[in-house]
Every structure is written in structure tokens, then in C-alpha cells.
Amino acid sequence: MKKKEILLFGATGQIGKNLIRKLSQNNYKITAVTRNIHRAGYILKTQANPGYLKLVELKNFDNEKIENLMGNCDICINLIGILYEKKKNHFKNIHTILPDLLSKKASKYKISKFIHLSALGIEEASDSEYANSKLEGEKRIKLNFKNSIILKPSIVYSVDDKFTTHFMTLLSRMPIMPLYYDGLTKFRPIHVTDLVKIIFEMVNNNMNNIVVECIGPEELTFKDIIEQLLKSINRSRLLIPLPLFIAKITAKILQILPKPLLTEDQLKLLKYNNVSSGNYKTNFDLGFKADKIFNIEINKYSYNWRSGGQYSKNNKIDKIK
């Protein structure tokens, strides 16, 4: 049977790169849409088997080009998302308007599936622009395309993420680490390879019109995560609960940076737990296990932040084991 053609938006992130590798290894042909074909080519060409990946450059929301792409695919996967707003990259444009446009085209051309990556724990965060834009995007997709699959992951981590690597950098340089909301916010971190397996299962099976919360095997608080990162990089830091009014001032200053360390909107999100809500099925409910353990996985790449790097004492022990 002829393998289905995959149209992928958001190919250059940690999830996209791993998904391209998984799909091409299983003989799926992928058309990856990118804003910069030269940069994407450098990043992505090594991820796919020869002949299985086509790169297409798309700047802005070119209606005609999107129609042509959608008319030639069987499945569309949208992984595009931003963590903070800069220039033309506003939450509403990326998380609401783009999914609305793509799901309408998916319906027009009657493709078999539209898989959209949203986020976990956003229903309660009504004071967050990020969360509201994501929720509105979900609503529009459901209205536009009945065969939609919406995946809502908790924190996705790997050596290519912008979470564990970001905090390990901070922890290696700062003598203290602030704990927002006393570090009690809960997460269910999921490794990128486990999430990619779930997306791959959604491509392969007959499920449609479903929302799935994608979670890892462990529930960890923000403080737990920071402590495990510290242990992994052989550092000892003072963890200090930060009063909210000071945290707000700090976020207001830090969000000015070209790559913000923390924004006011992200601070609001940190107030809400990032665990399964009970409103939707999880990957475990559907039989799609995620078994990567947080501290084991981060130890595989945390030597980059240890004193001595790859020649650090811990890294030698890890290799022997």
C-alpha cells in the first residue's frame, strides 16, 4: 500500500527534527514547510533518508501556496508554536490564526487527518495570553475540521530543548535560583522521543476527532526539576522562594532581552499545574506509553554543563555504567 504524504509545519524544532527522522525511517514522504529554506536545509537534510524529505519555503501566510501544499498531502501536522512574542510573531497569529487557516484548508481538500500540537494545562490559565491563544486555536480547529487530532503535551525535553538546557545554563552561572510560587507547580515532563512515538501512532492508526494529553511517567514539581538538574551538573545552589511582586519586576526586566529568560506571561503560566486535567484521555489511557525517566535522560547530555564537560568525573562514571 502506498504510504501517505505528510505535510509538516514546524519542522526545525526539537519535535520536528525527531519526527522527520521517525517518519522517513518508516517510508513516509515529508514536505517540510519553513520560513528559511537555507537554514532549514542545513538542519534537516541529515534527519531524513534520501528522497523522503522535500523542503518548501513559506513566508507569511501565503494562501495560494498553502492551498497547493494542502491539496497534495494526505496528513497535515502542525507543530508551530512560540514561547514569547517578538516583532511579527504574536501569540494570536501563530497559535490562533495559523491553525484556523490550516484546518480550513484541510477541510476544503478533505485530507484524512489534521494533527495539531497544543499545550497542557492551559484551560485554567485565563490570565495568560499564550494560553488563551492556544485555546482559541483549538476551538477553531474543532469547528473547521472534524477529523482533527489535538495533542496537548506537558514540558517536552531533550538535548535540543529550550527548557532543561536553559535552566542548566542558568544554574551553572548563578549562585542562587529563584523558586517561583515556592517551586510547587507540578509537571509531567515527556521526552521528545516519547512524544514523537505518540504522534507517529496517531499518523498510523484510525483515530480521529480526539484530544489527547501527552504526559511522561513522573509527576515532578518545579523544585524537583531544578534539584535534579543541579544534581546532574554537580552544582549546589541556594534555592530561594521569590515573592510574587519581586518576580513580576524581574520578569518585566528580563523580557526585554533578545531571547527573554522570563516574561510576564510565562510567570503567569508558572502559577498553574502542567499535569493531566481529567477532561481528556492521556496517552497512557490509549495504550501509548511514555517511559523515559527524567533524571536518566538529562544525565545523557548534562555533562555539557558540568565542570570539565565531557571529561567530568560523572561523565566517566556514566560511560562505565
N, C-alpha and C positions, 0 to 999 in steps of 0.2 A: 504494500500500500504506500502511496506517495506521501511523504512527510509534509506536514503543514508548514506554510511560510509564516515566519514570525516578524512582526514589526515592533521594534523596541525603541521606546523613548527613555532617555536617561541612562545611556549605556556606559558612560565613563566613570560612574561612581563605583564604590566597593561592591554593591549588589550587582550592578550591570555587568562588570567585568567577569565576576564569577558565574553569572547566569549565562553569558555568551559561551564561556568555556563548557558549561554543563550541556547546553543545548546543542552546540556543534559536535560535541563528543557523541551525542545521540542522534546525529544525522539530521538535525533541524537546520534549515537555512534561515539566516537572520538578516534583516535590514535594520541597521542601527542608525538612528537619527541623532545628529549632533550639531551644535552651533559652530564648531570649528573643526572642519574635516582634517586639517593637517595635524593639529594636536591630538585629535581622537585617533587618527591613523597610527600615530606613534604609540599610543597607549593600548589600542585594541587589537591591532593586527596579530599580535602574538597570542591572543586569547582564544582564537578560533582555528579550526582545521582549515587548510587551504580550500578556497572555493565555497566556504559556508558563510562568509560574512561580507555584506555589502554596506558601505558607509554612504550616508546621504547627508548633505549639509542643509540645515533649515534655520534661517534667521527670522526672528519674529514669528508670528503665527500665519504663515503663508497658506491661505485657504486652499488655493488651487493645488499646491504641492502636497498638502496633507491629503486632499481628496485622491490624488493619483496614488499615493502610497497606500492609503486605506483600501482602495479598490483592488490592490494586488496582494493583499495579505489575507490569511485565514484567522490569525490571532494577533491582537494588539496588546502590548504590555507597556504600561506607563509607570515608570519609576521616578519621574522627575519630582524633586522637592527641594526646598531651601530652608535653612535654619534661621536665617536673618535676612532682612531687606536691605538691598543696595541698588542704587540707580534705578533701572527699569525692572529689576527683579523684586516685584512686590508680591506679598503672600496671595492677594486676590488673583493676580494674573497667573501665577504658577499653580496654585492649589485649587482654584475655583474655575477660572475662565478656560484654561487649557484642558482640564478634564471634561468640562462641559462640551467644548468643541470636539474633542476626540471621541467622546461617547456618542455624540450626534452623528458624526461621520461613520462610526462603527455600526450604528443603527441603519443609516442610509444604505450602506453597502452590504448589510446583512452578514457581517463576519461571524464566525462561530463563537468567539469569546473576546471579551474586553477585560483584561486583568489590570487592576489599579492598586498601587501601593499607597495606603493612607498612613495613619498612625494610631497607636494605642493610647487610651487614657485621655482623649480629647473631649469627650462628652461633658465632663464636669468643668472643664476649664473655660467657662464662658467669658472670662476677663482677658483671654489671650487671643490676639489677632491671628496668630499661627493656627491655633485650634479651631477657631471659627471658620477660617478659610478652608481648612481641611474638611470640616463637617459639611460646609456648603457644597464643596466639590463632590462629596459622597452622595448628597441628596440629589444633585443634578444628574449624576451618573445613573442612579437608580431610576429616575424619571425617564431618562433618554434611552437606556439600553437594558432590556430585561434580562439578558444573559450575562450581566456584569458579575465579576468576582472582585470583591474588595478585601484586601489583606491589610490587617492592622497590626504591625509588629511593635514590640517593645524596643528598647535600645538594641541596635544591631552593631555588633562589634567584630573587629578583626584587625590585623596589622595595617589595613588601609582605612580604618575608620577615622572619624573626627571626634571621637569620644574618649576611648581609653588612651589613645596616643596624645591627645590634647592634655588630659589630666596627668599623664606620666611626665610630660614636658614641664608642666607647672610644678608638680611635686618634686622634680629633680632640681628645680631652681629656687623655689620659695621656701623659707624657713617655717612658715605656718600655712595651714589650709583652712579657709572658712567653711563651715558647715551651714548651708542654707536650710532653714526650717529644722534646725537641730540634726540634720542628716537623716531624718526619719522617713523621707519619701521612699516608697517601695517600687522596685523594678523587677522585671523578669527578662534579663538580658538574653538575647538569642544570637548565636554565632552566625556569621554571614552564610557559611556553607549549609547550615540547617535551614535557614530561610530560603536559600536557593533550591534546596530539595523540595520544600513546600510549594514554591512557585512551579517547579518542574512537574510535580504531581498534579497541580491544577491545569497545566497545559495538557497533560496526558489523559486525565480522567474525564468523565462525563458530567462533572459538577458544573452547575451554572446558577446564577441568581442567588449568590451566597456571600455572606460577610464572615470572615474568619479572623480571629485574634491570634496572632502568631507570637508564641512565648517560649522562652527557654525553660530548662528543668528546675531552676532555682529562683527563689524569691530573695532578693538582696536589697537592703536599704542603701541609700546614697553613702552613708557612713561605712557600711560593709564593703562597698565597691572601692572607696578610697583606701580603706585599710588593706584590702587585698592587693591593690595596685602598689601601695607603699612596700608591702612585704615582697612583692615580686621584683621591685627595683632596688631592694636593700636600702631603703631610706627610712628615717624616723623623723616625723614631722609633728608639730603641735596642731591638733585639730580643735578649732575654736568655733562654737556656735555663734553665728553673726546676727546681731539684732536686725530686724527687718528694715528699719529706717536707714541703717548704715549700708545694708545690702542694696537697697534701692539707689542710694547715692553712688555706690561703686558701679552698679550696672549702667547707670546713666553716663558715667565717665568711660567705662570700658567699651561701650557700644560705638564710640566714636572711632575706634581703631579700624584700619582697613579690613582686618579679619577679627571681629569682636570676640573677646574672651568670654563675655557675658553681656546679654542685652536685657532690657527691662522686661521684654516679652518672655524671654527664656526664664527669667526669675519667677514670673507668674506661673509658668508651666511646672517649675520645680515644686510647686506647692501641692500638686496633685499626683496621686499614686499612678504608676505606669504598669498596672497589672490587669489581669483579665477581669472584665466587668460583670460577667454572668449574663450579659444581654445577647451574646453571640457564641457560637461554637468556637472552641480553640482547635489548634492543630492536633492536640492530643485527643480531643473528642473525636476527631475524624480519622485517627489512627496514624497521623503523621508525626512521628517522634522527633524531638529535638534533644539530643543527648550530650552536646558539648558542654563541659563544665567550665565555668568562667575562669577560675584560678589556674586550671591546667592549660587552657588555651592562651591566656595572656603571658604565661611563662615561656611560651614558644617564641615570643618576639620582644619581651620586655627587656632583654639584655641590651637593647639599643639605648636604654635609659639608665643602665647600671654603671657604676664607676668601673672603668676597664672595658666596657662594651662587650663585644663578643668573646673577649678573653677574661671576663669576670669569673670569679670563683664559682658563683651559682651556675653560670652557663656551662662550665666544665662538668659540674655535677650532673646537670640536666642531660648532657650528651652521654655521659657514662650510663645513666639510667636508661 
